[in-house]
């Protein structure tokens, strides 16, 4: 049956933890992400992979840097301002090549936040001020949401003790614009379509976290998305608008211990929790889904960041397969970032002292074309010399598929959890 919306509890007190946008999405049983979360990704990519932005280090100072990835070869442009950036500053690339800068004024716990767009101007950096957002109290935390699919707008959430304000901070007509007030504390943030209309947020109310959908074309209307069991915490980590594949994290199959699972938007099939995604003493975080697999979500390749005692590496998994392929991370990988091409090549941004801006290609092995129960097959991979091949590439990503109309997602269904833990 379809689960009904959970009403907020007006008596619920603040949990006291800071909302960074990463901690709820990266925890995994027994791994380094437990309690503290996996470190933030090394850079931020636009939805189409054309640009990236990060805070780079020059000596002891931080400055914004933009990467161009859609040309003959990748290159970086430094965008230093008049002074080094402070801790808590966020950057986000826009679709036109400018970089959005979010600065908390007076530190990350202060109530005022400024936004501006940076762009190169010959030898210097141009800066267009967009305005500021004032938070009502020091308990409210403001952070940017992932880049919108359109590339023209940028959004932020201001998370307070009992409610979350959704802001349009770039792309509006008159500076930052408050769009909606959502009851409960919201974390995460995943776009469900290619138009930037449907946004999934993980909302905590009454001591439980459930994913909801915010419809930006209907005044921020909220509807349920992921509610597996009354007492479970259910979060959406990643979504692919082409196939509808969702990567989730929930403790529904094993209360008190979170598990990675997958489902499909609009499907009546239950969420599944593959046993192969349980890696003891490691934190596993999905960060990219192969696009273009419109009718075959089970065949989408999913890239995983795996953090263990010996460092970080890359995992590749498909719902149709029974195992995770473990691949060495390229030297200088900006961990937790990357983009799939439609034909199954994983592009990973890298930076080393010798090559400060590069993209490594990972070709998952052809041996992934194996059968799993149900007659599903993985799609044919791009040719590669070996399963762990990786090369520095100057090629651009393959174009995305055409945009599809935004459809209101059907809430994922509740089903007995016993048979859902698959091998």
TIGURO-133967 format. One record per residue: x, y, z of N, C-alpha, C, O, CB in turn; residue in one letter. Coordinates in steps of 0.05 Angstrom, whole numbers, plus 5000, padded with zeros to 4 digits. Glycine has a CB too. Example, Ala and Ser with C-alpha at 12.3 -4.5 7.8 and 13.67 -1.06 7.14 Angstrom:
526448865156524649105156526449345156528549345169522649115181A/525749555142527349795143525850015157526850235161528249885114S/
***
This chain:
501749765000500050005000501850255000504150245008498150005024X/500650474991502150724991502050845019499950865032501050924971X/504450925028504551045055503551325055503851475035507451035066X/502251415076501251685078503451865088505351775100498751705095X/503052125085504952325094505152315124503052275138504352605084X/507452365135507852375164507752665173509252835163510452245173X/505952735190505753005199507953065219508752895235502953055212X/508953315219511053385238510053395266507753455272512153655230X/511853335284511253345313512153615324514553675325512653105328X/510253765332510954035341512454035368513754225375508454205345X/512353805381513753785407516553685405517953665425512153625425X/517353605380520053485377522153705380521953915367520253345350X/524153645396526353845400528453795380528653585367527453825428X/530253995377532453985358534353755367534853705390534054245358X/535453615347537253395353539953485361541453335373537453215329X/540653725355543253835363545453785344547553905347543953715389X/545153605323547353565305547253765282545153865274547253285293X/549653835272549854025250549053895225549753665220552654145248X/547654035207546853925181548754015160548754245152543954005174X/550453835151552553905132551753825104553053905085555053775139X/549653675101548853575074550253315067549553205046549553785054X/552053215084553452975077553152755099553152525093556353025073X/552852845124553052645145550852435144551352205149552952785172X/548352515138546152325136546352155112545251935112543552475137X/547752235091547752085066550051895065550151735046547852275043X/551951895084554351745080554851545103556851405102556551915077X/553151545123553751355145553351075136551651015119551951415169X/555050885146554750605139555750445162557650525176556350535113X/554450225167555050065191557949985192559049875172553249825192X/559250035214561949935219564150095206566450035211562149665212X/563550275189565550415173566350675185565250765205564650455145X/568350815173569251065182567151285180567451495193571651155168X/565051235164562951435162561051435185559451615187561451395137X/561251235202559251215224559751435245561951455256559450935238X/557651585249557851805269558852065256557552265260559651725291X/561052055241562152305231561552355202561852575192565052315235X/560852145186560352175158562852175142565052235151558852435154X/562552105116564752115097565452395091563652565090564051955072X/568052465087568752735080567252835055566452665038571752765076X/566853095053565453205030566953145004569353105005565053505033X/565553124981566853074956568953284950568853514959564853064933X/570953204933573153384928572553614910573953814910575353234915X/570353604895569453824878566453784873565253584881571053844851X/565253984860562353974853562153984822563454154810560754204867X/560653804811560253794782557453894774555553854789560553504771X/557254034751554654094741553253834733554553624730554854284716X/550653844730549153594724549953464698549853224696546153654724X/550853624678551653514653554653464651555653364631550853694630X/556153524673558953474673560653664657563053614653559453204663X/559553884649561054084633563154234650565354294640559254274619X/562354294674564154454692564354324719562554174728563154744694X/566454394733566754314761567854564776569054744763568654074764X/567554564802568654774818569554664845568354464855566555004823X/571654774856572554694882574054924895574655124882574454444879X/574554884921576355064935579154944935579554734947575355124965X/580955074922583754974919585455104940584855324951584855024891X/587754984946589555074967592055194954593255064937590254844986X/592655434962595155564954596655644980595955844992594655814935X/598655484987599855525013597955455035596955225037600855815017X/597255645052595255605073592555735066590855755083596255715099X/592255835041589855985034588155825015589155674998590656255022X/585555865017583555745000582555944979582156174986581155625016X/582255854954581156024933579455854914580055614911583356174918X/577355974902575655814884577155754858578855914849573055974878X/576455534846577655444821575455314804573955154814580055254825X/575355394778573455274760574855094740576955164729571855494745X/573654854736574654674716572754664692570354644696575054384728X/573854674668572254644644572854364633575054284628573054864622X/570654204630570953914624569653844597569853604590569753754646X/568454034583566953954559568454034533567354024512564254084559X/571054114536572554184512574453964503574253734513574154434517X/576354024486578253824476579953704499580653474497580053944456X/580553864519581953764542581153924566580554154564585053774537X/581153794590580353944614582454154622584854114618579953744637X/581454374633583354574643582054724666579554734668584154774620X/583654834684582754974708583355274706585355354695584054854733X/581555434716581855724718581655804747579455774759579755864700X/583755914759583456014787581856264787581956434770586256064799X/580156294808578456524812578856644839576956654855575456444807X/581256734845581756854872580457124874580357284856584756874877X/579457174898578357434904580457614917582857564915575857414922X/579457824930581358004943582557904968584458004978579958264948X/581357684979582357565003581857265002580057174988581057695028X/583357105018582856825018580056765029578856925044584956675035X/578956535021576356455031576456335058578456205065575056265011X/574356365074574256265101573155985102571755905083572556455119X/573755825123572355565126569355605126568355795137573355425152X/567955415114565055435111564155545085561755525079563955605133X/565955665069565155755043564555525024565955325025567455925031X/562455555008561655354989561855464960561355694956558855244994X/562555284941562655364913560855174897560554944905565555364902X/559755274875558155104858558355214829557955454825555155104868X/558955034810559155124782556355164770554455014776560654934765X/556055374754553555414739553955324710556155284701552755714740X/551755284696551855184669553155364649554055274628549155124660X/553355624655554755814637557655854643558956024630553256074637X/558755704662561555724668562255904692564455904701563055814645X/560256054701560756214726560656034750559655814749558756444728X/561756134772561855974797560356124819560956354825564855914805X/558455984830556956104853558556074878559655864884554155964856X/558756294894560256294919558356354942556956564941562656494918X/558356184961556656224986558556265009560156095016554855974991X/558456505021560156575043558456625068556856805068561856825036X/558856465089557656545115559256775127561656765130557756295135X/557856995133559157235143559757205172557957165188557357485138X/562257215179563057185207563356905216563556855240561057325224X/563456705198563756425205561256265199559156375195564456405235X/561555995199559255825191556955835210554755755202560255545189X/557255925235555055925254553756195256552156245274556055835281X/554556385239553356645239550756645224550356465207555256865228X/549056845228546356835216546156965189543956965178544556965234X/548257075177548057205151549857065131552156995136548857505154X/548757035106550156885085549957045059547757125051548956605082X/552257095046552257245021552757054998554056845001554457465022X/551757134974552056984950552957164927552057384925549356844942X/554857054911555857204888556657014867557156774872558157394896X/556957114842557856954819560657054811561057294807555856974796X/562456864809565156924800565556844771564456644762567256784819X/567256994757567856934729570557054723571357264734565657044710X/572056934704574757044697574457294680572757314663576356834682X/576157494686576257744670579157804664580457974677574957974686X/580157664644582957704637584757614660584657374668583557994631X/586457784670588257704692586857684719587957584738590557884694X/584457794721583157804748580657644749580157464732582458094754X/579157694770576657554776574357754779574557934795576857374801X/572257714762569957884766568057754786567957514789568457924739X/566557924800564757824821562157984820562158224823566057844849X/559957844815557257964815555757884840555157654844555757874790X/555258084857553758024882550857974876549558114860554058264901X/549857764889547057684885545257754909542857754907546857384881X/546557824931545057894955545657704978547657554977542057884949X/544057724999544557575024542057455035539857545029545857755045X/542457245051540257125066540957145096543157065104539856825057X/539057245111539457265140537857035154535357025151538557545151X/539156865169537856655183536856765210538056945221539756415188X/534656655220533356775243534956735269534556895288530656665247X/536656535271538056485296540556325290540956235267536356335317X/542356295310544856165306544555865303546455725295546756225328X/542255755310541755465307541155385278541455155271539455385325X/540455575262539755515234542255495217544055665218537855735223X/542455275202544755225184543855255155541855135148545954945190X/545255405140544655435111546755305094549155345099544355735104X/545955155074547855025056546655015028544155015025548554735066X/548354995008547454964980546454684975547554494986549755034961X/544454664958543554404948545254324924546554504913540554414941X/545254074916546753994892545854164868543654264867546353704886X/547654194848547054354824544454274811543854034807549254344804X/542754464804540254404790540754304762542754384749538454654789X/539154124752539554004725539754214703541154164683537453804719X/538254434705538154634684540754784682541354894661535854824688X/542254814704544754964704544355264706546355404708546254904679X/541955364706541455644707540755744735540855984741539255724688X/539855564752538955644779540555494800541655284795535955594782X/540655604824541855474847540155514871538855724875544755584852X/540055314889538255314912539855254937541955134936536055104908X/538655334959539855284986537555225005535255305001541555524996X/538255085027536355035048537555155074539955125080535754735051X/535755285089536455385116535055205136532555225138535755695119X/536555045150535454835167535354935196537454985208537054565165X/532954975206532555065233531854845252531754615243530455285234X/531254905277530554695296528154535289527954295295530254815324X/526054655277523554515271522554545243520554425236521454615290X/523854705226523054745199525354805181527554885191520854955197X/524954785155527054825136526055015114523954975103528054565123X/527555235109526755425089528255365063530755315064527355715098X/526855355041528055305014528355575000526455724998526355104997X/530855624991531455884978532455834950533955654944533656034994X/531656014932532856044905535056264909534356494913530756114883X/537556194906539656384912541056484887542656674889541756264931X/540656364864541756454839539856384816538756164816544656334833X/539556564797537756514775535056644778533356634759537356224771X/534556784800532056924804532257214793534357294783531256934833X/530057354794529957624782530957834801532058044792527157694774X/530757794827531358004847532957904870532357964893528858134857X/535057744865536657644887535457404900533557284889537157864907X/536557324923535457084937532457104942531557314952536957034963X/531056884937528156884940527356634956528156414950526756874912X/525856684977524856474994522556334980520556464974523956575022X/522756074975520755934960518655784977516355774970522055734941X/519555664999517755495014518855455042521255475047517355215000X/517055385060517755315088516755025092514454965089516555505109X/518654845098518054555100518154475129520254515142519954385083X/516054375141516154285169518254065172518353885155513354185178X/519754075193521853875199524553965190524954165175521053615185X/526553815199529353865192530053705167529753455167531353805216X/531053835146531553695121534553675116536053865120530253845098X/535353435107538153395099538153275071535953255059539653195119X/540453205061540553085034539853295013540353535016538852845032X/538653194991537953364969538653224943540953204936539353634970X/536653124928537052974903534953064883532553074889536852664908X/535853134859533953204837532952954824534452774817535453394817X/530252954820528952714809528252744779527352544767526452654824X/528652974767527953004739530153184726531853294740525153124735X/529953224700531953384686531153674682532553834670532553264659X/528853754693527954024691528454184716528154434716524954034684X/529054054738529454194763526854264777526754464792531054444759X/524854094773522254144786521953984812521154084832519954084768X/522753724811522253534833524853494849526853404838521253274822X/524753564874527053544892526353354915524353394929527853824903X/528053164920527752974942529453084966531753144962528552684935X/528253094989529653175014529052965035526852835035528753455023X/530952925053530552735075529652905099531153055111533152585082X/527152865107525953035128525652895154524552675155523153135118X/526753015175526552905202524253035217524353275221529252935217X/522352885225520152975242519552755262519552525255517653055226X/518952835286518252645307520352435312519752215321515752505298X/522852495307525052315313525652115291527451955294524452175338X/524152125269524651945247525152105221524052325218522251755243X/526751985203527452115178526151965155526551725152530452135174X/524652105138523351995115523752185091523752425095520251945120X/524252065067524652235044521952335033519952185032526152085022X/521952585025519552715014520352844988522652884982518352915034X/518352904971518653054946517653334949515353374959517252904923X/519253524941518353804940517953884911519853874895520453994955X/515553974905514854054877515254364875513654514886511953974870X/517354444861517954724859516054884841516055124843520854764849X/514554744824512654884807509854904820508055024809512354744780X/509654794844507054814858507454934886506354844906505754544861X/509255134887509655284912510955134934510555194957507055384922X/512654934926514054774947512254574960512754494983515154964968X/510254474946508454274957510054014963511653924948506154204937X/509453904987510953674997509253424996506953435005512053725026X/510353204986508952944986510852724993513252764989507652894958X/509952505003511752285012513052154988511952134967510252085029X/515452054993516951904972517851634982517251424970519252064963X/519251635005520451385014519851345044520951485061523551385010X/518051155049517251095077516850795079514650695073514651245085X/518950645086518950355085517650225108516150025105521750255082X/518050335132516750225156516350445176517750645175518649995169X/514350425194513750645212516150735228516450975234511550575230X/517850555237520050625255522750635242524750655255520150425278X/522850635215525450635201526150925193524451095191525350465176X/528750965190529851215178530551145149532150975144532351315194X/529351295130529551235102530451485087529151695088526851135090X/532651455072533851685059534451625029535151395023536451775073X/534051815012534751794984537551914980538052134988532751934965X/539351754968542151844964542751944936544252124932543951614970X/541451814916542151874888539751784871538251604878544751724880X/539351924848537151854830538051904801539652084796534652024836X/537051734783537551774755534851834741533051654741538851524742X/534452074730531852134718531251974694528851934688531852424710X/533151864679532651704655531251444662529151384651535151654639X/532451294680531451024686529651024710528050834714533750834691X/529751224727528251234752529651084775528451054796525551114748X/532050994770533450844791534051024815535051254812536050724780X/533450934839534051074864535950904881535550664883531451134880X/537951034892539650914913538851024939538551274942542750964907X/538350854959537250944984538950825007540550645003534350854988X/538550945031539750825055537550815076536151005081542150995065X/537250575089535150535108535950325128537650155123532550455094X/534750345152535150135172532649955174532349815194535850265200X/530949975154528549805155529149505155527749365170526749875131X/531049405140531449115141532949025165532848785172533049025116X/534349205179535949125203535949365222537749525221538849035196X/533849395238533549635255536049705270537349525283531249595275X/536749955269539150055282541650035266543750155274539549905307X/541649905243543949885225543049945197541349805185545249595227X/544250155186543350245159544450065137546649955140544250535154X/542850035116543549875093543150035068541350205066541949615093X/544849985047544450095021542349925006542449685007547050115005X/540550064992538549914976537950074951539050284946536049874992X/536149954935535350084910532450034904531249834912537049994886X/531250224890528550204881528250364855530150474845526550314902X/525750374845525250504819522850694823520750604832524750304796X/523150944815520951134817518651044799518950964776521951414808X/516251054811513850984796513350684794511350604782514051094769X/515050524806514750234805513150134829513150254850517450094803X/511749914825510449784848512149574861511349454881507849654839X/514649534851516449344863517549454889517949694891518649264844X/518149284909519249384934522249454931523549384912518949174956X/523149604950526049664952527549414959526649244974526549894973X/529949384947531649154953534249244966535249464961532148994927X/535349064982537849124997539848904991540048705007537249145028X/541448924970543348714963545448664984546548854996544748784936X/545948414989548048345009550748435001552448495018548048045014X/551348444974553948524965554648814971557048884970554248474935X/552748984978553349254985554049295014554549515023550949434978X/553949075030554849095058557849025058558648805053553248885076X/559449225064562349195066563249255094563249495102563749385045X/563949055110564649105138567049295140568949285124565448835152X/566849475160568949665166569549865143571649975142571549525173X/567549905126567850095104565350275102563150185109568349955077X/565750515094563450695088563150695058565050745043563950985099X/560650635049560150615020558150835012555950855024558950335013X/558951004993557251224985556951234955558951264941558551494994X/554551194944554251214915554451504906553451684920551451104906X/555751554883556151834874555451874845555352104837558951914880X/554951674829554251714801552751474791553451244798556751774784X/550751524773549151314760549451354730549251574720546151324770X/549751134716549951144687547351234675545251124682550750864675X/547351444658544851544646544051384621545551204612545151834639X/541751444610540951344584539751064584538950974562543251334567X/539550934607538350664608535350694614534450614636539750484629X/533850794595531150894601529350664611527850714630529951014576X/529350434599527550214606528850004623527549804629526350094582X/531350034630532849824644534349934668536849944667534849684624X/532950014689534350114712536149904725538249974737532350204733X/535549644722537149434734539949424721541749314733535749164731X/540249534697542749514683544449774685546649784674542349464654X/543549974700545050214704547550154721547350024742543350434718X/549850244712552250224728552150444749551550674744554750254710X/552950374774553050564796555850574806557150374812551050474819X/556950814809559650854820559450904850557751064859561051094806X/561150764865561150784894563850894904565950804894560550504906X/563751074922566151144937566250964962564350954977566151454945X/568550824965568850644987571150745004573450774995569350354978X/570650805029572650905048573150695069571350605083571751175061X/575650615072576450415092578950505106579950725102576850145079X/580050325122582450385138584850445120586650595129583050155156X/584850335096587250375078586750605058588450635040587850125063X/584650755060584150975042581550955027579650815036586350995022X/581351085004578951094988579450964961581550984950577951384984X/577350814951577550704925574850704912572850794924578750414926X/574650604887572250614871570950344869572350144865572850724843X/568350324873566850084869564850134846563850354842565349994894X/564349924830562449934808560449704813561249474817563749914780X/557849764811555749564817553349624799552849854792554949574847X/551949414792549449444778547349274793547949064804549749344748X/544849374794542749214808542448934796541748754811540149354806X/543148894770542748634758545048444765544848204758542648664728X/547048534779549348364785549448294815548148434831551948494777X/550948094822551147994849553648084864554147994886550947694850X/555248254852557748334865558548614858557548734839559948144856X/560248724875561448984870564248944859565848794870561549154897X/564849084838567549094827569149304841568349534842567549134796X/571449234852573149424866575449504848576949334838574249304893X/575749764843577749874825579550074839578450234855576449994800X/582150074835583850264848583150554840582450594816586850214842X/583150734858582551014851584951124836587251074843581951184876X/584451284815586651414801588151604820587051714839585551574777X/590651644814592251824830591052104830590452214808595251834820X/590752224853589752494855586752524852585752744849591052664835X/585252294853582352314850581152494870581752484894581052034852X/579452674861577852854879575552684889573352684877576853114864X/576152534910574452314919571552384922570852594932575452204945X/569852204912566952234915565752384891563352454892566352384940X/567252444870566252584847566752424822568852294820567352864845X/564952444803565252314777562652314762560552394772566252024781X/562852224737560552234719560751994700562851944688560352494704X/558551854696558351634676557651754649556051944647556351424684X/558851644627557751684601555551484596555451284610560051664579X/553851534576551651354570552651074562551250874566549851464549X/555051064550556150804541557850664561559150474555557650844515X/557750764586558950604608561850664615563250484624558650334602X/562850904610565550984618565251174642563751374640567151114595X/566751134663566651294686568851504685571251434684566851124712X/568151754686570051984685570552094713568552184726569052204665X/572952094722573652184749575552424749577752394738574851954765X/574752654760576652874762578952814780578652694801575153134771X/581352894772583852844787585553094787585553254768585352604775X/587153124808589053344810591553244825591353144848587753594825X/593853274813596453214825598253444821597753614804597652944814X/600453464836602353684832603353694803603853904792604753654851X/603753454790604753454763602553514743603053644723605953174757X/600053424748597853464729595553584746593953424757596953204714X/595353844749593453964768590553954759588754014775594154244773X/590053884734587253854724587153634703588353664682586254124712X/585853424710585653194691583053034697581853074717588153014694X/582352864678580152684680581052404674582052354652577752774661X/580752224693581451944688579051794679576851834689582751814714X/579451604661577351424651577651154664579751034664577351404621X/575351054675575350774685573350614668571050694665574550774715X/574350394657572650214641572049964658573749804662574050134614X/569549934668568949694682569349444664569049474639566049694692X/570149224675570948994658568648874643566348884651572148784676X/569348754619567248624603566048384617563848304609568448544576X/567448274637566348044651563848104668562647924679568447934670X/563148374669560648434683558248344667555948344678560448744687X/558548264642556248174626555547894634555947704618556948194596X/554547864657553747604667550847604675549647824679555547524691X/549647364677546847344683546247334713547747204728545747094669X/544047464720543047434747540247334745539047344724543147704763X/539247224767536547114767534547314756534747554761535647044795X/532647214740530647384727531347444698529847574685530447644742X/533647344689534347374661535447644654535447714630531947314644X/536247804673537348064667540248054659541747884669537048254691X/540948224640543748234631544748514634543348704630544048134602X/547348544640548648804639549048884610549548714593551348804655X/548949144604549349234576552249194568554049174585548449524573X/552749194542555449174532557049414540556149644537555449134502X/559549364550561249584559562949684535563249544515563049494582X/564049924538565950024520568449844521569149744543566750314526X/569849804499572149624499574249734518574749984519573249594471X/575649554532577749644550579849424551579249194548576749704578X/582449504554584549304555584549134579585448904578587149444552X/583549234602583649074627581649184646580649404643586449064639X/581049024666578849094685579649334702577849484710578148874703X/582149394706582949614723584249834707585550004719584749514745X/583949834681585150044664584250314673581850354679584649994635X/585950504673585250784678587250954663589650904666585050844708X/586351154649588151324634587151614638584851664643588151254604X/589051804636588252084637587252154610588552124590590652264646X/584752264609583452324584583052614580582752764600580852174583X/583052704556582352974549579752994535579053214525584653104533X/578352774533575752774518573452884535573652884559575152494509X/571352964521569053064535567052834540567252634527567653284518X/565352884559563352674566561352654543560852844528561852744592X/560252414540558152374520555752534527555152574551557452074518X/554252634507551852804513549752644528549452404524550752914488X/548252794545546052674559543752624541543552744519545252854583X/541952454549539552404534537652644536538052814553538052154543X/535752654518533952884517532352904543531852704556532052864493X/531653154550530153194575527353064572526153064551529953494581X/526452954594523752844595522053004613523053134632523852544604X/519353014608517653174625517653084654517952854660514753164614X/517353284672517353214700514753074707512553164700517653474717X/514952854721512552704729512652674760514752624772512552424716X/510352714772510252684801510952394809509652214800507552764812X/513052354825513852084832511751944848510352064865516552094848X/511451684843509751514859511251424884513551324881508751274842X/510151454908511651364932512351074930510750904921509951414957X/514851014938515650734939513950574958513050684978518650714946X/513550324952511550164966512750034991515149984993510349954947X/510949975010511649815033511249525026509349445014509949905058X/513249355034513049065028514548925050516249035063514149005000X/513948655054515548505074518548515067519348495044514548215075X/520148555088522948605084524648355083526948365074524048785105X/523548125091525147875092526447805066528847775065523447655101X/524847775044526047695018527547915004528647864983523947595001X/527648155015528848375000531848385005533248534990527648635009X/532948245024535848245028536948025009536947795015536648185058X/537948124986538747934965541647884965543248054974537848044938X/542447664954545347594952546647744930549047714925545647294948X/
***
